[in-house]
Amino acid sequence: MSTRNRARRSCLAVPGSSQKFIDKARTLPADQVFLDLEDACAPLAKPGARKTIVAALNEGGWGERIRVVRVNDWTTEWTYRDVTEVVEGAGANLDAIMLPKVQTAEQVVALDLLLTQIEKSMGYEVGKIGIEAQIENALGLTNVNAIAAASPRVETIIFGPADFMASINMKSLVVGEQPPGYDVGDAYHHILMSILMAARAHEKLAIDGPYLQIKDVDGFRRVAGRSAALGFDGKWVLHPGQIDAANETFSPLQSDYDHAENILDAYDWYTSEAGGKRGAAMIGDEMIDEASRKMALVISGKGRAAGMERTDRWTPPEA
């Protein structure tokens, strides 16, 4: 299955320089693992981490997890080597490259062109490796729509809260929580909605960034619940204790999933010849129509991507 259609409820950050954490990540129930060459990797450790990452990807054992590598951003001296060494060495076992601090569409295009060159030279399928674009400053947010549309490789648009907070001079040191003095509403709402609108307009996934208080799982659930309520598809996790919370928060409730599937079945039947070719009908005490079907598709899609199974099934009245 293409990674573009798979769940990314929990996106686990793993330092690319730590063999211990890489080995542990293979055992954890995260939907996605990204091996990090950027912030989690000290400058002197980056060259060695590239080799560690290539070996880890080629050794396998990742199961159904989406395999991603976060490279350094284009303003650094490391990006070219990050991409060429990792993709040439392990491109056959890599699903996507995450590009941090994306500010313009041109930066995505540059990565796309480099990936294409490597794929052609190595004999890989051209276009198979996706791009995850991380929005971490004001310029990136103002260009987020163009960034989402910059390449067919783009799979996700990600909010990077820590760098973003610094870039706009937000008065807070606690990533994910409301800044002191902001007592009404959500200070991140405009940022999250801008990312979500760009992602949905171009059929990409929207991923929320990390919650740094790794021992505060209740706080993680609360903050994750906000972006999940808006429609985000997943969130970064920095610690194994956050994974189950992310998977639960970004999955439908079982009752909602069953209801969505029942709406789809009922609508298909009622609009058919056998069901009377009706555009609107009742399922229990609820009227359903085409708009209901579209909303149900969202919930069913998230549930199916998460591997959920139905526990209740609607049957036509005549049955």
Steps between C-alpha positions, in 0.01 A plus 500: 500500500624849420608696805274778375199291603627365830438624852752734657328540836827469692826622344788393723814714506820297538854645517688369199819477702358265765507131414326428831200720418487374142484139619230591753293677232462172308303357793259791554145532355559833324350541153809685380861521615726781388872470554628849570813660359396852604435630853538163676843450349804707606703657214804279560278191508319560171746325260502187713123515549446483124679166492310377806170590334587333170593180683182512712274543199670222305495261796119514497276391783275806464184307423219720372648820644554787258875562480610863479829685541507865604793676333637843586345808340632661182667791682756262653807333354368150574189461286657381176707230671204398717283435196758345271655266755171383651306460176784347300573264787148401605251649253344162433405479869392859553150644469559874531743782574391760753623850419501737800462878504342516155452865406425496127366267234838519327662315791260210446565507126876486564459188715271344240759556226780355711292194589417447133867513404590244767210270409600504134867442570431219747225331300228569756140563401479873424262681733466219753670690784266757649568838658375622837514879529540652845374855557705667773495875445289791382626496141424131468145552625435786258615270216340180628249468217773522236715259701219243511460530122871504416545131420294182458744346748368711787308271735470697823512856628635511856480769767833557675393692812827569683682676217176666393442646846852642496462637147196712593633601844223318685529562875523141615757230575249215520446342159137423428350689793337842480737794555460694827239773461311327218196411708229475233505261205796314355818689402583226246162485329590715200825310445334159523210598276731651238699178485182291493341703220812478283527128564136428420495726194776285351399162647790475745505388861528755782723406793528684832838548664637372830397551860824527694372416850548132428390374842173696491285263294179676606644827368595326177145368458355845565721676245472218245123509542489857369671426170314169466170683546591735216574208269874441530614149416767445765761642732865457578590287799830534683461219753348151496249615762341739249442244224180335626355842581569621146359187339182528705458876457535492121280194452120515497310363797382147423138616519568785257682270259215248503246777450692647208522164326129445560418840350699408188325164468157652557555786256623262231190286545243781518638668186489171309214356298418254778497774762269728306756737342461743788734794552416522870393229741489408868741278689352463842397851609754670272440638152788430261578647159799571276655734758467225762679262266793741459538544875478124552774446241738706712440291813500169317819595317682575825371179654596283204847657484540418869400137437173520693236229457125540524310373802155597372346472152189665354263284300230617256143512636388207283776271627 
